[in-house]
Amino acid sequence: MRKLAFIALVAFASPAIAEDVTMDSTLGTTIQEVQASLTAMGYEVRKAEMEDGKIEVYFVRDGKMGEVYVSTQTGAVTKLEVKG
């Protein structure tokens, strides 16, 4: 019985796997925070850099490639493109 209770606790405490990044997502205000957020959501980060005052990150998941721009002020997604 204890084993079952432990498994249930772990299942409910674990974050959802493969959460999608959307225009409503808040990912962080630094490159490191954005990379960590995307990685936790199940994405593989390919490249991250600053461009025009925003954080630009290229990512891949499930055969789909994407690019996201994030505000360094709010951590909110300002532009999102997913291909594939």
Secondary structure, 3 states (H helix, E strand, C coil): CHHHHHHHHHHHHCCCCCCCCCCCCECCCCHHHHHHHHHHCCCEEEEEEEECCEEEEEEEECCEEEEEEEECCCCEEEEEEEEC
